[in-house]
């Protein structure tokens, strides 16, 4: 059986990671998406168990204590993390598992799974990123400012990623992500064939 592939996608808030990942998954149904847990409230249209597992702060802290998370971080006053068991089960089945998490979380996953592939999605410019966040209409000017400062810091981490995709068009970015996954799967399968 071919080994599982763990792909971690990061990028600043508002860059369109979720949209790119969703489109890539629509185009390739074999990709398994790992749903993160968060203590933040759902945004309009978000569904529990689809976009995130929405849990209370207390429950999230319990998950940390139980070591039930692959990685977790507190970001803009809320907790975000990746439930460990689901990811491990899917990798054991030989699936490609996609995580969409922020920079700090991505590096924590890389420590535990050095063979995982890190992909960073950048905006065409910081100005365009600000426009996208403002257009969402879900954040106050203070939160937008906080996100912009954080984005600048995150963009300094680019050299720690295996691949960088500029999200000028969601369609192109999703296709690039799929090409990366296919290339890495092929590399993994070749490596595995030589082992046998």
C-alpha positions as CSV (number, residue, x, y, z in Angstrom):
1,X,0.0,0.0,0.0
2,X,1.3,3.5,-0.8
3,X,2.2,5.7,2.2
4,X,0.0,8.6,3.2
5,X,1.0,12.1,2.3
6,X,0.5,15.0,4.7
7,X,0.2,18.5,3.1
8,X,0.0,21.6,5.2
9,X,-1.3,24.8,3.7
10,X,-0.7,28.1,5.4
11,X,-1.0,31.8,4.5
12,X,-2.1,35.1,6.1
13,X,-5.8,35.5,7.1
14,X,-7.8,36.8,4.2
15,X,-5.5,35.3,1.5
16,X,-8.2,32.9,0.4
17,X,-6.7,29.6,1.7
18,X,-10.1,28.1,2.5
19,X,-11.4,28.9,-1.0
20,X,-8.3,27.5,-2.7
21,X,-8.4,24.3,-0.6
22,X,-12.1,23.8,-1.2
23,X,-11.7,24.1,-4.9
24,X,-8.7,21.7,-4.9
25,X,-10.9,19.2,-3.0
26,X,-13.8,19.6,-5.4
27,X,-11.4,18.8,-8.3
28,X,-9.8,15.9,-6.5
29,X,-12.2,13.9,-4.3
30,X,-9.4,11.6,-3.1
31,X,-7.9,14.4,-0.9
32,X,-8.9,14.1,2.7
33,X,-9.4,17.4,4.5
34,X,-8.6,17.5,8.2
35,X,-11.1,19.7,9.9
36,X,-9.5,21.9,12.6
37,X,-11.1,22.6,16.0
38,X,-11.5,26.2,17.2
39,X,-12.9,28.1,20.2
40,X,-14.1,31.0,18.0
41,X,-17.7,31.5,17.1
42,X,-18.9,30.3,13.6
43,X,-19.0,33.0,10.9
44,X,-22.2,33.3,8.8
45,X,-22.5,30.2,6.6
46,X,-19.9,28.1,8.5
47,X,-21.0,24.6,9.6
48,X,-19.7,22.6,12.6
49,X,-17.7,19.6,11.4
50,X,-17.3,21.0,7.9
51,X,-15.4,24.3,8.3
52,X,-14.3,23.7,11.9
53,X,-15.3,21.7,15.0
54,X,-16.6,24.6,17.1
55,X,-15.9,23.9,20.8
56,X,-15.9,26.0,23.9
57,X,-12.6,27.3,25.3
58,X,-12.9,24.9,28.2
59,X,-13.3,21.9,25.9
60,X,-10.4,23.1,23.8
61,X,-8.2,23.3,26.9
62,X,-9.3,19.8,27.8
63,X,-8.2,18.6,24.3
64,X,-4.8,20.2,24.9
65,X,-4.4,18.4,28.3
66,X,-5.5,15.1,26.7
67,X,-2.8,15.5,24.0
68,X,-5.5,15.0,21.5
69,X,-4.2,17.7,19.1
70,X,-1.4,17.4,16.5
71,X,-0.8,21.2,17.0
72,X,-2.6,24.1,18.5
73,X,-2.2,27.8,18.8
74,X,-4.0,30.8,20.3
75,X,-4.6,33.3,17.5
76,X,-6.3,36.7,17.9
77,X,-7.9,35.6,21.2
78,X,-9.2,32.2,20.0
79,X,-7.7,28.7,20.0
80,X,-7.2,26.7,16.8
81,X,-5.9,23.1,16.6
82,X,-5.8,19.9,14.6
83,X,-7.4,16.8,16.1
84,X,-4.6,14.1,16.0
85,X,-6.5,10.8,15.7
86,X,-8.3,11.6,12.5
87,X,-5.0,12.6,10.7
88,X,-3.2,9.5,11.8
89,X,-6.0,7.2,10.7
90,X,-6.2,8.7,7.3
91,X,-2.4,8.6,6.8
92,X,-2.4,4.9,7.8
93,X,-4.9,4.3,5.0
94,X,-2.4,5.8,2.5
95,X,-4.5,8.9,1.9
96,X,-3.4,12.4,1.1
97,X,-4.4,14.5,4.1
98,X,-4.6,18.3,3.7
99,X,-4.3,20.6,6.7
100,X,-5.1,24.3,6.5
101,X,-3.4,25.9,9.4
102,X,-1.5,29.0,10.3
103,X,2.3,29.3,10.2
104,X,3.2,28.5,13.8
105,X,1.0,25.4,13.7
106,X,2.5,24.3,10.4
107,X,6.0,24.4,11.9
108,X,4.8,22.3,14.9
109,X,3.4,19.7,12.5
110,X,6.7,19.6,10.6
111,X,8.5,18.8,13.9
112,X,6.2,15.8,14.4
113,X,6.0,14.8,10.7
114,X,9.3,15.9,9.1
115,X,8.2,14.3,5.8
116,X,5.1,16.5,5.5
117,X,4.9,19.1,2.7
118,X,4.5,22.7,3.6
119,X,2.7,25.0,1.1
120,X,2.4,28.8,1.7
121,X,-0.3,30.8,-0.1
122,X,0.6,34.5,-0.6
123,X,-1.5,37.4,-1.7
124,X,-0.5,39.3,-4.9
125,X,0.3,42.2,-2.5
126,X,-0.3,43.4,1.0
127,X,-2.7,46.0,-0.3
128,X,-4.8,43.3,-2.0
129,X,-4.8,41.3,1.2
130,X,-6.1,44.3,3.1
131,X,-8.8,44.8,0.5
132,X,-9.9,41.1,0.8
133,X,-10.1,41.3,4.6
134,X,-12.1,44.5,4.5
135,X,-14.4,43.1,1.8
136,X,-15.2,40.1,4.1
137,X,-16.8,42.6,6.5
138,X,-16.4,40.4,9.5
139,X,-13.6,42.2,11.3
140,X,-13.3,45.6,13.1
141,X,-10.6,48.0,11.9
142,X,-8.5,47.1,15.0
143,X,-8.7,43.3,14.1
144,X,-7.8,44.1,10.5
145,X,-4.8,46.0,11.6
146,X,-3.7,43.1,13.9
147,X,-4.2,40.7,11.0
148,X,-2.1,42.9,8.7
149,X,0.8,43.1,11.2
150,X,0.6,39.3,11.6
151,X,0.6,38.8,7.8
152,X,3.8,40.8,7.5
153,X,5.4,38.5,10.1
154,X,4.1,35.4,8.4
155,X,5.4,36.4,5.0
156,X,8.9,36.5,6.6
157,X,8.6,32.7,7.1
158,X,8.4,31.9,3.4
159,X,11.8,30.2,3.3
160,X,10.6,27.6,5.7
161,X,8.1,26.3,3.2
162,X,8.6,23.7,0.5
163,X,6.3,25.5,-2.0
164,X,4.8,29.0,-2.4
165,X,1.7,29.8,-4.4
166,X,0.5,33.4,-5.2
167,X,-3.3,33.5,-5.1
168,X,-4.0,35.9,-8.0
169,X,-6.8,33.6,-9.2
170,X,-8.4,30.9,-7.0
171,X,-8.6,28.5,-10.0
172,X,-4.9,28.8,-10.8
173,X,-3.9,28.5,-7.1
174,X,-6.0,25.4,-6.7
175,X,-4.5,23.8,-9.8
176,X,-1.0,24.6,-8.6
177,X,-1.8,23.0,-5.2
178,X,-3.1,19.9,-7.0
179,X,0.1,19.8,-9.2
180,X,2.2,19.9,-6.0
181,X,0.2,17.1,-4.4
182,X,0.6,14.9,-7.5
183,X,4.3,15.6,-7.8
184,X,4.8,14.7,-4.1
185,X,2.6,11.6,-4.3
186,X,4.6,10.3,-7.3
187,X,7.9,11.0,-5.4
188,X,6.6,9.2,-2.4
189,X,5.4,6.2,-4.5
190,X,8.7,5.9,-6.3
191,X,10.6,6.0,-2.9
192,X,8.3,3.3,-1.6
193,X,8.8,1.1,-4.7
194,X,12.6,1.2,-4.1
195,X,12.1,0.1,-0.5
196,X,10.1,-3.0,-1.5
